[in-house]
Structure formats: structure tokens, C-alpha cells
Amino acid sequence: MQNSGIVLVNKKAGMSSNTAVNIVKRVLGAKKCGHLGTLDLEGEGLLPVTVNSATRLFDFFLKKDKTYQTTFVFGVETDTLDASGKVLRTKECYIQEEDVLRVCKEMTGKYLQMPPLYSAKKVDGKVAYKEARTGEEISLSPKEVEITNFRLLKKEKKNTFTFEISCSSGTYIRSVARDMAEKLSTYGIMHCILRTRCGQFLLKDANTIEEIKSGKFKLIPCEDLFDFEKIFLTEEQTSKILNGQILKIEKQNGRFKIYSNEKFLGLGVVESGNLKLTLRLM
């Protein structure tokens, strides 16, 4: 399939992830596009967009860690856990920097996190935020997440702090703000968020929507995404492996990039001298 790969988009606040995906799709004339992890409407930063056969990479990148820069405001609670929501409660407080540093350390590691009520999480086939807007009661369950780096970058002003957070996929930063506030005996919301890393992809390598519309961007080929050894197949071997057959091959166990002549077919795995195509990307 032509024009397959990944485009790194630097999404601005106010644009939905799906809108960004559709712009890439239109510019490239692609048959299908997707993304590797949504950003909230008011969220900014890195949005990797998969093009054509690269959409099959979603599961491969699903568990990749992400890094964010985010600002939390303490002493206020909203229904969405961010600045766009309706204010539910406020509390007079004065959060000290040393207490923030202590809680950053406490929250580094794995913990059970309750998703926000207003989120894209599905419960019994229904999207949580859509049900919440209709007033329907939603039963959410906590999920284990992991924060691998929780660093205070700056105190902006009273009760307002900016952080860098690296975390497992599926972590809600809005929920981190809520949970951090609870440990500080107050309320808290996420004021803004910027995603700077998604797996191996970095924001510094991303293009703005304006650049993409003008054609000034790079489509990263699927084969460039993997640092695996290459295996080249004959036409006969190619026919067999594309039909689901397992090939006998003298290679060590591991993952490989599979080629037919110079054409990239996808990813394969070798186990005990048997080669199997695990992800077809052509």
C-alpha cells in the first residue's frame, strides 16, 4: 500500500485529535488514518498519526510510555478535573513547594487510578463523557497505572505548579491532579497539558497543522520504526509466509523485519528455527 507510515503532528489546543487525523488523511489522500493515543480537545503537543497500513501498528504502540508537561491548580475542583469544567468546590489553601516535592516522590511508581468521569473510556460499550453529559450514572473501575518520572519544573504562582510527568499508557493526567490534591488535603485540577513524547517519538520532530497542509512534513516509513535485523525472502518463501505458513530458517530467536527482495513486508518472529509473520505491513 502506498504512502504508509506515521506523521508526527504538533496539535494545538482547540482542535480534536480526530480533526488532526482527518487533515493528514486529506493531505495524503490516504485510504485510512488513525492515531496512537488521543489528546483532549484543549490538550497540545505530540499526536502520532498512522497512515494506511501503519494503522495496524496501534496494538504494537499501545503500551508505550508517554511524557507530558502539565500545570496543576490546587484549591479548586471541577466536574471534568480540568479548567474547562464547571466549578464544584473551592478550598482556601496555600500549598508549599516542599509538600509538592514530597507527593511527587510518593506518587512515583504504580498505583490504582480512577479514570475521570468525563473521559473517552468505554463502560459497557458506552463512552463515559457522553453518558455523564446526559446525567446518567456511570460505574467506573480503577486501573493500575505507573508514573516513572514526576518532576516539579516550576512554581507559577500561589497554588499553581508545572510538572513533567512520564507515565504508562492509559494514565489520565487529570486524575493525577485530583489524586495529588487529595494527598495535599485539598482539591486540584489540570490547567493545561502538553505531550512531549509518545514512545520513541518526540515533539521536537513533529509538524504543525499549517506545515502539514502546505506539504512541509515527513512521512516516517513503517520500516524505519523498528531497529530489528532484516530477513530477505525468496519469491517462494514470500508466497508461503503471506499465506500464513511458517518457514524453516537458520536464525537466532527474536524479532525481525521481513523483506521480499527490497520490499518491506512487516514484522516476524523466529522461535526454534521457525519464522512466522506476526504483523503484515504491506
C-alpha positions as CSV (number, residue, x, y, z in Angstrom):
1,M,0.0,0.0,0.0
2,Q,1.4,3.4,-1.0
3,N,2.0,6.3,1.4
4,S,2.0,4.2,4.6
5,G,3.8,5.3,7.7
6,I,3.5,7.8,10.6
7,V,3.1,11.6,10.6
8,L,4.1,13.4,13.8
9,V,1.6,16.2,14.4
10,N,2.0,19.1,16.8
11,K,-1.6,19.5,17.8
12,K,-2.8,22.9,19.1
13,A,-5.4,23.5,21.8
14,G,-9.0,23.7,20.4
15,M,-8.5,21.0,17.7
16,S,-9.7,17.5,18.3
17,S,-7.4,14.5,17.7
18,N,-9.9,13.3,15.1
19,T,-9.8,16.6,13.2
20,A,-6.0,16.4,13.1
21,V,-6.2,12.8,11.8
22,N,-8.7,13.8,9.1
23,I,-6.4,16.7,7.9
24,V,-3.5,14.3,7.5
25,K,-5.8,11.8,5.7
26,R,-7.0,14.5,3.2
27,V,-3.5,15.9,2.5
28,L,-2.0,12.5,1.8
29,G,-5.1,11.2,0.0
30,A,-4.9,8.2,2.3
31,K,-7.5,5.4,2.5
32,K,-7.4,5.3,6.3
33,C,-5.6,7.0,9.2
34,G,-5.7,6.7,12.9
35,H,-3.7,8.0,15.9
36,L,-1.6,6.4,18.7
37,G,-3.4,7.9,21.7
38,T,-5.9,10.7,21.8
39,L,-5.2,14.2,23.1
40,D,-8.0,16.1,24.8
41,L,-9.6,18.9,22.8
42,E,-7.6,21.5,24.9
43,G,-4.5,19.4,25.0
44,E,-1.5,20.3,23.0
45,G,1.6,18.5,21.6
46,L,2.6,15.3,20.0
47,L,0.0,13.3,18.2
48,P,1.4,10.4,16.1
49,V,-0.9,9.8,13.2
50,T,-0.8,6.4,11.4
51,V,-1.4,6.3,7.7
52,N,-2.8,3.4,5.6
53,S,-1.2,0.0,6.6
54,A,0.5,1.7,9.6
55,T,-2.9,1.8,11.3
56,R,-2.1,-1.9,12.1
57,L,0.6,-0.7,14.4
58,F,-1.9,0.6,17.0
59,D,-1.6,-2.5,19.3
60,F,2.2,-2.5,18.9
61,F,2.5,1.0,20.3
62,L,-0.5,0.8,22.7
63,K,1.6,0.1,25.8
64,K,4.3,2.7,25.1
65,D,5.0,5.3,27.8
66,K,4.3,9.0,27.3
67,T,5.7,12.2,28.7
68,Y,3.8,15.4,29.5
69,Q,4.4,18.9,30.7
70,T,1.3,20.0,32.7
71,T,0.2,22.7,35.1
72,F,-2.0,21.9,38.1
73,V,-4.0,24.4,40.1
74,F,-4.8,23.4,43.7
75,G,-7.8,24.6,45.8
76,V,-10.5,24.1,43.2
77,E,-12.4,21.2,41.8
78,T,-14.4,20.9,38.5
79,D,-16.6,18.2,37.1
80,T,-14.1,17.4,34.3
81,L,-11.0,17.7,36.5
82,D,-9.6,20.4,34.2
83,A,-10.0,24.1,33.6
84,S,-12.8,23.6,31.0
85,G,-15.3,22.2,33.6
86,K,-17.9,23.5,35.9
87,V,-16.5,24.5,39.3
88,L,-17.9,22.2,42.0
89,R,-15.9,23.2,45.1
90,T,-13.1,25.5,46.2
91,K,-10.9,25.4,49.3
92,E,-8.7,28.1,50.7
93,C,-5.2,26.8,50.9
94,Y,-1.5,27.6,50.5
95,I,0.4,24.7,49.0
96,Q,4.1,24.6,50.0
97,E,6.7,23.6,47.5
98,E,8.3,21.1,49.9
99,D,4.9,19.3,50.2
100,V,4.5,19.2,46.4
101,L,8.0,17.6,46.1
102,R,7.1,15.0,48.8
103,V,3.9,14.0,47.0
104,C,5.8,13.8,43.6
105,K,8.0,11.2,45.2
106,E,5.1,9.4,46.9
107,M,3.2,9.1,43.6
108,T,6.2,7.8,41.5
109,G,5.5,4.1,40.9
110,K,2.4,2.0,40.3
111,Y,-1.0,2.8,41.8
112,L,-4.7,2.2,41.1
113,Q,-6.1,5.2,39.4
114,M,-9.8,6.1,38.9
115,P,-10.5,7.5,35.5
116,P,-12.2,10.9,35.2
117,L,-16.0,10.8,34.8
118,Y,-15.6,12.9,31.7
119,S,-13.3,10.7,29.6
120,A,-13.4,8.7,26.4
121,K,-13.2,5.5,28.4
122,K,-16.0,3.0,27.5
123,V,-18.2,1.4,30.1
124,D,-20.5,-1.4,28.9
125,G,-20.0,-0.2,25.4
126,K,-20.9,3.4,26.3
127,V,-18.5,6.4,26.2
128,A,-18.2,7.8,29.7
129,Y,-18.2,11.5,28.9
130,K,-21.3,11.2,26.7
131,E,-23.2,9.4,29.4
132,A,-22.0,11.9,32.0
133,R,-23.4,14.8,30.0
134,T,-26.8,13.2,29.9
135,G,-26.8,12.8,33.6
136,E,-26.6,9.0,33.5
137,E,-24.8,7.4,36.5
138,I,-21.6,5.7,35.4
139,S,-19.8,3.0,37.3
140,L,-16.0,3.3,36.6
141,S,-13.4,0.9,37.9
142,P,-9.8,1.8,38.9
143,K,-6.9,0.8,36.7
144,E,-3.3,0.2,37.6
145,V,-1.0,2.9,36.1
146,E,2.6,3.7,36.6
147,I,4.3,7.1,36.9
148,T,8.0,6.6,36.1
149,N,9.1,10.2,36.5
150,F,7.2,13.0,38.4
151,R,9.3,16.2,38.4
152,L,8.4,19.7,39.6
153,L,9.5,22.1,37.0
154,K,8.3,25.4,38.4
155,K,6.0,27.1,40.9
156,E,4.0,29.5,38.7
157,K,2.2,31.4,41.4
158,K,0.1,30.6,44.6
159,N,-1.2,27.0,44.4
160,T,-0.1,26.7,40.7
161,F,2.7,24.4,39.7
162,T,4.1,23.0,36.5
163,F,5.4,19.4,36.2
164,E,7.0,16.9,33.9
165,I,5.3,13.5,34.1
166,S,6.3,10.3,32.4
167,C,3.8,7.5,32.7
168,S,2.3,4.4,31.3
169,S,-0.2,4.4,28.5
170,G,-3.7,4.9,29.8
171,T,-2.7,7.2,32.6
172,Y,-5.1,10.2,33.0
173,I,-3.1,13.3,33.9
174,R,-6.4,15.0,35.1
175,S,-6.7,12.2,37.6
176,V,-3.1,12.6,38.7
177,A,-4.0,16.3,39.5
178,R,-7.0,15.1,41.6
179,D,-5.1,12.4,43.4
180,M,-2.1,14.7,44.1
181,A,-4.5,17.3,45.5
182,E,-6.1,14.6,47.8
183,K,-2.6,13.8,49.2
184,L,-2.2,17.6,49.8
185,S,-5.6,17.7,51.6
186,T,-7.2,19.9,49.0
187,Y,-8.8,19.9,45.6
188,G,-7.0,20.1,42.3
189,I,-7.4,20.4,38.5
190,M,-5.2,20.2,35.4
191,H,-5.0,23.7,34.0
192,C,-3.1,22.8,30.7
193,I,-1.2,19.9,29.2
194,L,1.5,19.4,26.5
195,R,2.5,15.9,25.3
196,T,6.3,15.9,24.6
197,R,6.9,12.2,24.0
198,C,4.9,9.2,22.8
199,G,7.0,6.0,22.9
200,Q,10.1,6.7,20.7
201,F,8.5,9.8,19.1
202,L,9.4,13.3,20.3
203,L,7.5,16.6,20.0
204,K,10.6,18.3,18.6
205,D,10.3,16.2,15.4
206,A,6.6,17.0,14.9
207,N,5.0,19.3,12.4
208,T,2.2,21.9,12.9
209,I,-1.1,21.5,11.1
210,E,-0.1,24.5,8.9
211,E,3.1,22.8,7.8
212,I,1.2,19.6,7.0
213,K,-1.4,21.5,4.9
214,S,1.4,23.1,2.9
215,G,3.2,19.7,2.4
216,K,6.1,20.5,4.7
217,F,6.3,17.3,6.7
218,K,7.8,13.9,6.8
219,L,6.0,10.6,6.5
220,I,8.1,8.1,8.5
221,P,8.1,4.8,6.7
222,C,7.0,1.8,8.7
223,E,10.3,0.0,8.3
224,D,12.1,3.0,9.9
225,L,10.2,2.5,13.1
226,F,11.9,-0.7,14.1
227,D,15.6,-1.4,14.9
228,F,15.4,-5.1,14.1
229,E,17.7,-7.3,11.9
230,K,16.4,-7.8,8.4
231,I,15.5,-11.1,6.8
232,F,15.2,-11.3,3.0
233,L,12.9,-13.9,1.5
234,T,12.7,-15.5,-1.9
235,E,9.5,-15.3,-4.0
236,E,8.6,-18.8,-3.0
237,Q,9.2,-18.1,0.7
238,T,7.2,-14.8,0.4
239,S,4.2,-16.6,-1.1
240,K,4.2,-19.1,1.7
241,I,4.6,-16.7,4.6
242,L,1.9,-14.4,3.2
243,N,-0.4,-17.3,3.2
244,G,0.2,-18.0,6.8
245,Q,2.8,-20.7,6.6
246,I,5.7,-21.0,8.9
247,L,9.2,-21.1,7.4
248,K,12.2,-23.0,8.5
249,I,15.2,-20.7,8.9
250,E,18.6,-20.6,10.5
251,K,18.3,-17.6,12.7
252,Q,18.5,-16.9,16.4
253,N,15.3,-16.4,18.3
254,G,13.9,-12.8,18.2
255,R,12.0,-10.3,16.2
256,F,12.9,-9.4,12.6
257,K,12.0,-7.0,9.8
258,I,10.8,-9.2,6.8
259,Y,11.5,-8.3,3.2
260,S,10.7,-9.7,-0.2
261,N,13.6,-8.6,-2.3
262,E,13.7,-4.9,-1.2
263,K,10.0,-4.6,-0.4
264,F,9.2,-4.4,3.3
265,L,6.5,-7.0,4.3
266,G,6.2,-6.5,8.0
267,L,7.5,-8.0,11.3
268,G,8.2,-11.6,12.0
269,V,9.4,-13.7,14.9
270,V,11.8,-16.6,15.0
271,E,11.4,-19.3,17.6
272,S,13.4,-22.6,17.5
273,G,14.2,-22.1,13.8
274,N,10.7,-21.3,12.7
275,L,9.8,-17.9,11.2
276,K,6.3,-16.6,11.4
277,L,4.9,-13.3,10.1
278,T,3.4,-11.5,13.1
279,L,2.5,-8.1,11.6
280,R,1.8,-7.6,7.9
281,L,2.5,-4.0,6.8
282,M,2.1,-4.2,3.1
